[in-house]
Structures are given as C-alpha cells and as structure tokens.
Amino acid sequence: MIGEIEIGSSDILLVVDIQNDFCEGGALAVPGADEIVQPINEVASKFRHVVLTQDWHPGGHRSFASAHRGRQPFEMIEVAYGPQILWPDHCVQETRGAEFHSALRIPHAELVLRKGYHPDIDSYSAFVENDRTTRTGLAGYLRERGFSRVFLAGLALDFCVRYSAEDAHRSGFRVVVMEDVCRAIDVDGSLLEARNSFAVLGIPAFRQLHEFRHASRKVGVYGMGEDPTKDDQTEVETKIRAALRSEPRLGATFHLKALTIEPDGSVILEGDVPSIAAKKLALEKVASIPGLTGIVDRLHVERATPMGDDEIRVHVRDAMIEEPAFERLEIRELVGEQFQLMRGAPQGKRGNIDIEVRDGIVTLNGSIPGLTSKRLAGVMAWWVPGVRDVVNGMEVDPPEEDNPDMIEEAVRVALEKDPLVNASQIRVGVRKTWVRLTGAVAANAEREAAERDAWCIFGVDNVLNEIKVMP
C-alpha cells in the first residue's frame, strides 16, 4: 500500500527518462532532476513490476535545433505532424548523455522501452510518438501481461511524463502521477498546462511523498507444498488445488512451483508446464474461482528442444521474414541491447515486428495490420520448439474489434500454414473463446498438431478436439 493506494499485481510503475542528459550537467538538464533519483529507487522498491523508458535519438534528429540552420533551442517550428519545439542535442544513441543516471538502481525492471529513435519524429509519450500514429507497442505489452493501472515518475513532468500519462489514460489504463518524484522543465507555462490536463482527465497527481508511505506486504508467497498460516491463504490455496485437480487434461505431474496471493485478491501463478494447453487450462480453471480479482501468469512451457536465445531468435526472425503475409512489414530483432533492422519493408510499409528473446520467452512488439496477422505471428513464434512463452504485445493498426469469427479465421489460417496438417480435412467452430475441431485425419500426430495450433492462438481459452483418426 502506498498511502491509501494498495499496490497489487496488476499495477506497474513507469519510470520515465532518468538519463544523464536530463540531469545535472546534461545537455537538457531538468532543474532538480538529481534530487529525485534516490526517491525513485525507493518508490520502485515498493512495486513488483517496473518499466523504464529511455530517450534514444539518432544524431541529427529533426527535433534538434542543430538540424535547422539559424534556429535556436526552444524555438517552435512546424513539421509534418504539427508544432515542434526545437531542443538542444540530447540523449544521442551510444553517448553518455543517453545512459541512465549512475545512481538509478532498479535491478528488477522488466522492460527498457526506447523511444525517439525515428529520425523525423519526436517522441514524448511512451505509448504514441508525436505524429500520433506511430505506436511504441507499450500498451499492447501492458495489456498482454494483465496490468490495469500505471504509476508514473521521472522526467520531465510537463512533457514525457505528461504525454505518457495522457496516452495511458486514453489506452484504457487507470493512471496515477507521482509528482514528488517528477521534475518539470516548465517552458512557457507547460507545467501548469500539464496539471490542468491531469485535472480534466481525472488523473490523480500526488505531491507529498508521505502520501506514498510504504505499507504494502504480500499476504503470502509460498511453495505449493508449504502450509500458509492464515485462514484466508489456506482457503485460496485449497480452492486453487481443487480447481487444478478437477481438470483431467492437466495430468498427475502438473504442479505449480509457487503462488503469490496479493492484498488486492489477485494471484500470481509460477511454474513450468508441459504444454501451452496445460498453461491455458490451468489459467482457465483458476480464473473460475469466485473472489479472485485477477491472475498474473508466470507459467512457462518446458522446452521441447534445448535452444539458446540466439538460436530461438534466428528461427523466429527467419519465419517472420519468409511469411508472405508479412512481406510489407519491417522486421527487427533485439541483439544485445539494440534493435537491428533485419529486413526493411518495400515502399508501402504497413507496420513492423520487433522480436526480443530472453530466457526462452519471445516478446513481439510493433504495429501490424489486422488481428489475424497478429495471431499468426504469435503462432509462428510458438512453433519454434525451444520457446517457453510468447508475449504478443503488437498493436493492431487500424484497430479491429475481436469476436469469435476473428478467432475462427486465425485458427483456419494457422492450420493452413502448418505443414504437418491437412487443413482441408478439418472443420473449425468457435463459441466465445472456445474452439471445437472436427473432421478426419490420417494420423494421430496430425490430430495433435491441429489441436496445438488452436491452443497457440491468442485469445483461445479452451480447445475441444473431436478430430477422428482414419488411416
């Protein structure tokens, strides 16, 4: 709990741009920036989940005054997407100014999101760049991981923090700005504008650190073999055990490594499972327990084949490049700490796929035209046998409303793409998020492959496999 706000598993802290160029002695120093670094460390220690943002401009970026002859920093010009403040050169890639402040200590941060790397587009917001069409993929990432509330701290309150807060709000998240661990530039009344905007949108902005005093603790973190001491913990564990035992398809060997019961009534599930079907079945059974406010999924599939992250990344990348449906998409992969362009899109680019692999977990970000394409990319990542999990955070642009027909279309496409399956022999039906497969195939391996394809579809919660084997 921070003051009267209880921090739970669906909350995440967004720490914005704590970089050398925005701190004392930097090219675009924000007054008082150094004062908040240690308080941010303290606040971050109260959150289980943290994301860091990092301004990451190429040299000669269009937002730099030095890129416009005769112009000075803080002048205003017009660019293709509207008014643009010109800044001193700052946070240039691979320079000390772009590095995080040396006193920033948040080792448990789960994602570093870089922004502003497009040479012709500035990016204040961590969600949408200044042209208001280019998305960073953060909203999809947060939704995919089940977060519902975003807390913000960092630099600068009246620019990057403000626009990130506004876009988080527009994306459907609840938002809290922690103003005591922010600092502002305050150009021509920009701080007052930011505070007015927060008031209009109903975004709370706390200004006293004592309002954020730490009173949070987990109700329980314990292995499944241990006995919690509180009656409510025992009751929740008993219900979870019973729900998992009631699903025969999980098998006798299924077990959770640990579970965490949060003060807000949500549960974190952790462990390795034999298949994506077991992962989704377990989540579905636990979700049916009354009184739980949410589930944080940390169930990962056991590797079918031993593979390192580099090998997995190559397989995923090559599959995306070779897929005809993605021929107008830019493909990039994270190598070390930088995204590298692996295939540029021809004229008429319709989006991009950014691939990251860490500890066997594939994260897909970017922008893609259509829910079916998004789902296909996820399935193709799951097909790599060393993958433990797929986090599909890609934005669909333009947005599409999901429904059972969209899920059915994606299952059909996946079956048609799978070389192990004769899709013409299989019929697909979808009711809400449940898939029913019928038809006849020549071998049990093909039957199992078809079922696995359906389980791999984002949004599918259960699969009823009634395919007959007729050699």
C-alpha positions as CSV (number, residue, x, y, z in Angstrom):
1,M,0.0,0.0,0.0
2,I,1.3,3.5,-0.8
3,G,-0.7,5.8,1.4
4,E,-4.3,4.8,0.8
5,I,-3.5,3.2,-2.5
6,E,-2.9,-0.6,-2.4
7,I,-0.3,-1.8,-4.8
8,G,-1.1,-5.1,-6.4
9,S,-0.1,-7.5,-9.1
10,S,-2.0,-5.5,-11.8
11,D,-0.1,-2.3,-11.0
12,I,3.1,-1.2,-12.8
13,L,5.5,1.7,-12.3
14,L,6.7,3.6,-15.4
15,V,10.0,5.4,-14.7
16,V,10.4,8.0,-17.4
17,D,13.8,9.1,-18.9
18,I,16.1,9.2,-15.8
19,Q,19.1,9.8,-18.1
20,N,22.3,11.8,-17.8
21,D,21.3,14.5,-20.4
22,F,18.2,15.3,-18.3
23,C,20.1,15.5,-15.0
24,E,22.7,18.0,-13.6
25,G,25.4,18.9,-16.2
26,G,23.4,17.3,-19.0
27,A,22.6,18.9,-22.4
28,L,18.9,19.3,-21.4
29,A,19.1,19.3,-17.7
30,V,15.8,19.5,-15.8
31,P,16.0,21.6,-12.7
32,G,16.2,19.4,-9.6
33,A,16.4,16.1,-11.5
34,D,19.2,14.7,-9.4
35,E,17.0,15.2,-6.3
36,I,14.5,12.5,-7.4
37,V,16.8,9.7,-8.4
38,Q,17.1,8.1,-4.9
39,P,13.4,8.7,-4.1
40,I,12.5,6.9,-7.3
41,N,14.7,4.0,-6.3
42,E,12.8,3.8,-3.0
43,V,9.4,4.1,-4.7
44,A,10.4,1.4,-7.3
45,S,11.3,-1.0,-4.5
46,K,7.6,-1.0,-3.5
47,F,6.5,-2.2,-6.9
48,R,6.8,-5.8,-8.2
49,H,6.6,-4.6,-11.8
50,V,8.6,-1.7,-13.3
51,V,9.2,-0.4,-16.8
52,L,12.0,2.1,-17.7
53,T,11.8,4.4,-20.7
54,Q,14.9,5.8,-22.5
55,D,15.1,8.7,-24.9
56,W,17.2,7.3,-27.8
57,H,17.7,9.8,-30.6
58,P,19.9,9.3,-33.7
59,G,22.4,12.1,-34.4
60,G,20.8,14.9,-36.4
61,H,17.3,14.2,-35.1
62,R,14.7,16.5,-36.6
63,S,13.8,17.8,-33.1
64,F,17.3,19.1,-32.6
65,A,17.8,22.9,-33.2
66,S,21.2,22.0,-34.7
67,A,19.4,20.2,-37.5
68,H,17.8,23.5,-38.7
69,R,20.2,26.3,-39.9
70,G,19.7,29.5,-38.0
71,R,17.4,28.0,-35.4
72,Q,18.0,28.1,-31.6
73,P,16.9,25.7,-28.9
74,F,13.4,26.1,-27.5
75,E,12.2,27.9,-30.7
76,M,9.0,26.5,-32.3
77,I,8.7,25.2,-35.9
78,E,6.1,23.4,-38.0
79,V,6.8,19.8,-39.1
80,A,4.6,17.3,-40.9
81,Y,2.7,16.4,-37.8
82,G,2.3,19.9,-36.3
83,P,4.2,22.2,-34.0
84,Q,7.6,21.1,-32.8
85,I,9.8,22.6,-30.0
86,L,13.5,22.5,-31.0
87,W,15.7,21.0,-28.4
88,P,19.5,21.0,-27.7
89,D,21.1,17.8,-29.0
90,H,20.4,15.3,-26.2
91,C,20.2,11.6,-25.5
92,V,22.0,10.7,-28.7
93,Q,22.4,6.9,-29.2
94,E,25.5,5.4,-27.7
95,T,26.6,8.5,-25.8
96,R,27.0,9.1,-22.1
97,G,24.1,11.5,-22.2
98,A,21.7,8.8,-23.3
99,E,22.8,6.5,-20.4
100,F,20.7,6.1,-17.3
101,H,21.8,8.1,-14.3
102,S,24.5,6.2,-12.4
103,A,22.6,6.3,-9.2
104,L,19.4,4.8,-10.6
105,R,19.1,1.4,-9.0
106,I,16.1,-0.6,-10.2
107,P,17.5,-4.1,-10.9
108,H,14.1,-5.7,-11.1
109,A,12.9,-3.5,-14.0
110,E,11.3,-5.9,-16.5
111,L,11.5,-3.8,-19.7
112,V,13.5,-0.9,-21.1
113,L,11.5,0.9,-23.7
114,R,13.4,3.1,-26.1
115,K,11.6,6.0,-27.8
116,G,12.5,8.8,-30.2
117,Y,14.7,6.7,-32.5
118,H,12.8,7.6,-35.6
119,P,14.9,10.4,-37.1
120,D,11.9,12.5,-38.3
121,I,9.5,12.0,-35.3
122,D,9.9,13.2,-31.8
123,S,8.5,11.1,-29.0
124,Y,7.5,12.4,-25.7
125,S,5.0,9.7,-24.8
126,A,6.0,6.1,-24.0
127,F,2.9,5.0,-25.9
128,V,2.5,7.0,-29.1
129,E,5.1,9.2,-30.8
130,N,4.4,12.8,-31.6
131,D,2.9,12.1,-35.1
132,R,0.1,10.5,-33.0
133,T,0.1,7.4,-35.3
134,T,3.4,5.6,-34.6
135,R,2.9,3.4,-31.6
136,T,5.6,2.0,-29.4
137,G,3.8,-1.2,-28.5
138,L,3.8,-0.5,-24.8
139,A,0.0,-0.5,-24.5
140,G,-0.1,-4.0,-26.0
141,Y,2.7,-5.2,-23.7
142,L,0.9,-4.0,-20.6
143,R,-2.4,-5.5,-21.7
144,E,-0.8,-8.8,-22.6
145,R,0.7,-9.0,-19.2
146,G,-2.5,-8.1,-17.4
147,F,-1.7,-4.7,-16.0
148,S,-4.6,-2.3,-15.4
149,R,-3.0,0.7,-13.5
150,V,0.1,2.7,-14.4
151,F,2.0,4.8,-11.9
152,L,4.4,7.4,-13.4
153,A,7.6,9.0,-12.1
154,G,10.5,10.7,-13.8
155,L,11.4,13.5,-16.3
156,A,10.1,15.8,-17.4
157,L,6.7,16.1,-15.7
158,D,5.4,18.6,-18.2
159,F,6.5,16.7,-21.3
160,C,7.3,13.0,-21.4
161,V,5.6,12.2,-18.1
162,R,2.5,14.2,-19.0
163,Y,2.1,12.7,-22.5
164,S,2.8,9.2,-21.3
165,A,0.1,9.7,-18.6
166,E,-2.4,11.1,-21.1
167,D,-1.8,8.2,-23.5
168,A,-2.0,5.6,-20.8
169,H,-5.4,7.1,-19.8
170,R,-6.6,7.1,-23.5
171,S,-5.4,3.4,-23.8
172,G,-7.8,2.4,-21.0
173,F,-5.4,2.2,-18.1
174,R,-6.0,3.8,-14.7
175,V,-3.2,6.3,-14.1
176,V,-1.5,7.9,-11.1
177,V,1.2,10.6,-11.5
178,M,3.6,10.7,-8.6
179,E,4.5,14.3,-8.8
180,D,7.0,14.4,-5.9
181,V,9.2,12.0,-7.9
182,C,9.0,14.1,-11.1
183,R,10.6,17.3,-12.1
184,A,9.5,19.8,-14.8
185,I,11.2,21.9,-17.5
186,D,8.3,24.5,-17.4
187,V,8.6,26.1,-20.9
188,D,6.1,28.9,-21.4
189,G,3.7,27.6,-18.7
190,S,3.9,23.9,-19.7
191,L,3.8,22.8,-16.0
192,L,0.5,24.5,-15.4
193,E,-0.8,23.0,-18.7
194,A,0.2,19.6,-17.5
195,R,-1.5,19.9,-14.2
196,N,-4.7,21.3,-15.8
197,S,-4.7,18.3,-18.2
198,F,-4.4,15.9,-15.4
199,A,-7.3,17.6,-13.6
200,V,-9.5,17.5,-16.8
201,L,-8.8,13.8,-17.4
202,G,-9.2,12.9,-13.7
203,I,-5.6,11.7,-13.4
204,P,-4.6,12.0,-9.7
205,A,-1.2,13.7,-9.2
206,F,0.1,13.2,-5.7
207,R,2.6,15.9,-4.5
208,Q,3.6,14.7,-1.0
209,L,5.8,11.7,-0.6
210,H,4.2,10.9,2.8
211,E,1.1,10.1,0.7
212,F,3.1,7.2,-0.7
213,R,4.4,5.7,2.6
214,H,5.1,2.0,2.2
215,A,2.6,-0.2,4.0
216,S,2.5,-2.9,1.4
217,R,3.3,-6.6,2.0
218,K,2.3,-9.8,0.3
219,V,-0.4,-11.8,2.0
220,G,1.7,-14.9,1.2
221,V,4.4,-16.2,-1.1
222,Y,4.9,-19.9,-0.5
223,G,5.6,-23.1,-2.3
224,M,2.7,-25.3,-3.1
225,G,4.0,-27.9,-0.6
226,E,4.0,-25.4,2.3
227,D,1.2,-24.6,4.7
228,P,0.2,-20.9,4.8
229,T,-0.6,-19.7,8.3
230,K,-3.7,-17.6,7.7
231,D,-7.1,-19.0,7.1
232,D,-7.8,-16.9,4.0
233,Q,-4.5,-18.1,2.5
234,T,-5.4,-21.7,3.2
235,E,-8.8,-21.3,1.7
236,V,-7.4,-19.8,-1.5
237,E,-4.8,-22.5,-1.8
238,T,-7.4,-25.2,-1.2
239,K,-9.6,-23.8,-3.9
240,I,-6.7,-23.5,-6.4
241,R,-5.6,-27.1,-5.7
242,A,-9.2,-28.4,-6.2
243,A,-9.7,-26.4,-9.4
244,L,-6.4,-27.8,-10.9
245,R,-7.2,-31.4,-9.8
246,S,-10.6,-31.1,-11.4
247,E,-9.1,-30.7,-14.9
248,P,-8.1,-34.3,-16.0
249,R,-6.2,-32.9,-19.1
250,L,-3.6,-31.3,-16.8
251,G,-2.3,-34.8,-15.7
252,A,-0.9,-36.1,-12.5
253,T,2.5,-34.4,-13.0
254,F,1.2,-30.9,-13.2
255,H,2.1,-28.6,-10.3
256,L,2.8,-25.0,-9.5
257,K,6.2,-24.0,-8.4
258,A,4.8,-21.3,-6.2
259,L,1.9,-18.9,-5.9
260,T,1.6,-15.4,-4.5
261,I,-1.6,-14.1,-3.1
262,E,-1.7,-10.3,-3.3
263,P,-3.6,-8.0,-0.9
264,D,-5.9,-7.0,-3.7
265,G,-7.2,-10.5,-4.1
266,S,-5.1,-11.4,-7.2
267,V,-2.9,-14.4,-7.6
268,I,0.4,-14.9,-9.2
269,L,1.0,-18.4,-10.7
270,E,4.5,-19.5,-11.3
271,G,6.0,-22.8,-12.7
272,D,6.9,-24.8,-15.7
273,V,4.2,-26.7,-17.5
274,P,4.3,-29.4,-20.2
275,S,2.4,-27.6,-22.9
276,I,0.6,-24.4,-23.9
277,A,-2.6,-26.4,-23.4
278,A,-1.7,-27.1,-19.8
279,K,-0.8,-23.4,-19.3
280,K,-4.1,-22.2,-20.6
281,L,-6.2,-24.9,-18.9
282,A,-4.6,-24.0,-15.6
283,L,-5.3,-20.3,-16.1
284,E,-8.9,-21.1,-17.1
285,K,-9.5,-23.2,-14.0
286,V,-8.1,-20.8,-11.6
287,A,-10.0,-17.9,-13.2
288,S,-13.2,-19.7,-12.4
289,I,-12.6,-19.4,-8.7
290,P,-15.0,-16.7,-7.2
291,G,-13.5,-13.8,-5.4
292,L,-10.2,-13.6,-7.2
293,T,-9.6,-10.1,-8.7
294,G,-7.0,-11.2,-11.3
295,I,-4.3,-13.6,-12.3
296,V,-0.7,-12.8,-13.1
297,D,0.6,-15.5,-15.5
298,R,4.1,-16.7,-14.9
299,L,3.6,-20.2,-16.2
300,H,6.1,-21.1,-18.8
301,V,6.2,-24.1,-21.1
302,E,9.0,-26.6,-20.8
303,R,11.4,-26.5,-23.7
304,A,10.6,-29.2,-26.3
305,T,14.1,-28.9,-27.6
306,P,17.2,-27.3,-25.9
307,M,17.8,-24.0,-27.6
308,G,19.6,-20.8,-26.6
309,D,18.1,-17.4,-27.0
310,D,20.2,-16.5,-30.1
311,E,19.1,-19.7,-31.9
312,I,15.4,-19.1,-31.0
313,R,15.7,-15.5,-32.2
314,V,17.1,-16.6,-35.6
315,H,14.3,-19.2,-36.1
316,V,11.6,-16.7,-35.2
317,R,13.1,-13.9,-37.3
318,D,13.5,-16.2,-40.4
319,A,9.9,-17.4,-40.1
320,M,8.6,-13.8,-40.0
321,I,10.8,-12.8,-43.0
322,E,9.7,-15.8,-45.1
323,E,6.0,-15.4,-44.3
324,P,4.2,-13.8,-47.4
325,A,1.6,-12.2,-45.1
326,F,4.3,-10.1,-43.6
327,E,6.1,-9.0,-46.7
328,R,5.2,-5.4,-46.2
329,L,6.3,-5.3,-42.6
330,E,9.7,-4.2,-41.3
331,I,11.4,-6.9,-39.2
332,R,13.8,-6.0,-36.4
333,E,15.4,-8.1,-33.7
334,L,17.0,-7.2,-30.4
335,V,20.7,-8.1,-30.4
336,G,22.4,-7.2,-27.1
337,E,20.6,-4.0,-26.1
338,Q,19.8,-2.6,-29.5
339,F,17.2,-3.4,-32.2
340,Q,18.8,-4.2,-35.5
341,L,16.9,-4.0,-38.8
342,M,16.9,-7.4,-40.4
343,R,14.5,-6.6,-43.3
344,G,13.3,-3.3,-44.4
345,A,9.9,-3.1,-45.9
346,P,9.4,-2.0,-49.5
347,Q,7.5,1.1,-50.4
348,G,4.1,1.0,-48.9
349,K,5.2,-0.3,-45.5
350,R,2.3,-1.3,-43.3
351,G,3.9,-1.9,-40.0
352,N,6.7,-3.6,-38.1
353,I,7.5,-6.6,-36.0
354,D,10.1,-6.2,-33.2
355,I,11.5,-9.5,-31.9
356,E,13.1,-10.0,-28.4
357,V,14.0,-13.2,-26.8
358,R,15.1,-13.6,-23.1
359,D,15.4,-16.9,-21.3
360,G,13.3,-18.6,-24.0
361,I,10.5,-16.1,-23.8
362,V,9.7,-14.4,-27.1
363,T,8.3,-10.9,-26.9
364,L,6.7,-9.4,-30.1
365,N,6.1,-5.7,-30.3
366,G,5.4,-3.3,-33.1
367,S,2.4,-2.5,-35.3
368,I,0.6,-4.9,-37.6
369,P,-2.4,-4.6,-39.9
370,G,-5.0,-6.9,-38.6
371,L,-5.8,-9.3,-35.7
372,T,-5.4,-12.3,-37.8
373,S,-1.8,-11.3,-38.7
374,K,-1.1,-10.6,-35.0
375,R,-2.3,-14.0,-34.1
376,L,-0.4,-15.7,-36.9
377,A,2.9,-14.1,-35.7
378,G,2.2,-15.5,-32.2
379,V,1.6,-19.0,-33.5
380,M,4.7,-18.9,-35.7
381,A,6.8,-17.9,-32.6
382,W,5.2,-20.8,-30.6
383,W,6.2,-23.2,-33.4
384,V,9.9,-22.8,-32.5
385,P,10.5,-25.8,-30.2
386,G,12.8,-24.0,-27.7
387,V,10.2,-21.3,-26.9
388,R,8.9,-21.2,-23.3
389,D,6.3,-18.4,-23.7
390,V,5.2,-15.8,-26.2
391,V,4.2,-12.3,-25.2
392,N,2.4,-10.8,-28.1
393,G,2.3,-7.0,-27.5
394,M,1.8,-5.9,-31.1
395,E,-0.7,-3.1,-31.7
396,V,-3.3,-3.7,-34.4
397,D,-3.5,-0.7,-36.7
398,P,-6.1,0.2,-37.7
399,P,-7.8,-1.3,-34.6
400,E,-10.2,-4.2,-35.1
401,E,-13.0,-5.5,-32.8
402,D,-12.3,-9.0,-31.7
403,N,-15.0,-11.7,-31.9
404,P,-15.4,-15.5,-32.4
405,D,-15.3,-15.1,-36.2
406,M,-11.9,-13.4,-35.9
407,I,-10.7,-16.3,-33.7
408,E,-12.0,-18.8,-36.2
409,E,-10.3,-17.1,-39.1
410,A,-7.0,-17.1,-37.2
411,V,-7.3,-20.8,-36.4
412,R,-8.0,-21.6,-40.0
413,V,-5.0,-19.6,-41.2
414,A,-2.7,-21.3,-38.7
415,L,-3.9,-24.8,-39.8
416,E,-3.3,-23.8,-43.5
417,K,0.2,-22.6,-42.7
418,D,1.2,-25.7,-40.7
419,P,3.0,-28.2,-43.0
420,L,2.1,-31.0,-40.6
421,V,-1.7,-30.5,-41.0
422,N,-4.0,-31.0,-44.0
423,A,-6.4,-28.1,-43.2
424,S,-8.9,-29.2,-45.8
425,Q,-9.8,-32.2,-43.7
426,I,-10.6,-30.2,-40.5
427,R,-13.6,-28.0,-39.6
428,V,-13.4,-25.2,-37.1
429,G,-16.1,-23.8,-34.8
430,V,-15.7,-21.1,-32.2
431,R,-18.0,-20.2,-29.3
432,K,-16.8,-17.2,-27.4
433,T,-13.2,-18.2,-26.7
434,W,-13.6,-21.9,-27.0
435,V,-12.6,-23.8,-30.2
436,R,-14.1,-27.0,-31.5
437,L,-12.2,-29.1,-34.1
438,T,-13.9,-31.8,-36.1
439,G,-13.1,-33.8,-39.2
440,A,-10.8,-36.7,-40.0
441,V,-7.0,-37.0,-40.5
442,A,-4.7,-39.8,-41.4
443,A,-2.5,-39.9,-38.2
444,N,-2.7,-39.1,-34.5
445,A,0.4,-36.8,-34.9
446,E,-1.6,-34.6,-37.3
447,R,-4.6,-34.6,-34.9
448,E,-2.3,-33.4,-32.1
449,A,-0.6,-30.8,-34.3
450,A,-4.0,-29.3,-35.2
451,E,-5.0,-29.1,-31.6
452,R,-1.7,-27.4,-30.6
453,D,-2.2,-24.8,-33.4
454,A,-5.5,-23.9,-32.0
455,W,-4.1,-23.6,-28.4
456,C,-1.4,-21.3,-29.7
457,I,-3.9,-18.7,-30.9
458,F,-4.0,-15.6,-28.7
459,G,-7.5,-15.3,-27.2
460,V,-8.3,-19.1,-27.2
461,D,-9.1,-20.4,-23.7
462,N,-10.1,-24.0,-24.5
463,V,-10.0,-26.5,-27.3
464,L,-12.3,-29.4,-27.8
465,N,-10.6,-31.8,-30.2
466,E,-13.1,-34.2,-31.9
467,I,-11.0,-34.9,-34.9
468,K,-11.1,-38.6,-35.8
469,V,-8.0,-40.6,-37.0
470,M,-8.8,-42.6,-40.1
471,P,-5.6,-44.2,-41.5
